[in-house]
Amino acid sequence: MNDAAAVTALSALAQHHRLAIFRLLVVAGQNGMLAGELAKAVDCAPSALSFHAKTLLQAGLIQQDIQGRHVRYQVALAHMQSLLTYLTENCCGGSSCDAAVPSVCCPTPEKT
């Protein structure tokens, strides 16, 4: 992940329908959701869903699987993890973090 890819991903998420779509797909996991189900869940027209999904696809945050006349969307877990790692890789400057910082940012060091 680099700055440009991170900005693209974060920009794609900076809209309430796209953020809702992404979050629903994270919950759905690798099973994903059909486009029609997703449109109903975020309360938008199918054409609007297609527009928002295109932005998320271009950012690499989701994937699509065309199944005949249906489109199933899934979260791109590897890209999501890459973005999270990129955002937190220098957390606390490498020093021990305050207990209030989530463990995803600063995992507890393993004892040797």
Secondary structure, DSSP 4 states (H G I P E B T S, - for coil): --HHHHHHHHHHHSSHHHHHHHHHHHHHGGG-EEHHHHHHHTT--HHHHHHHHHHHHHTTSEEEEEETTEEEEEE-HHHHHHHHHHHHTTGGGGSPPPTTS-TTTSPPPPP-
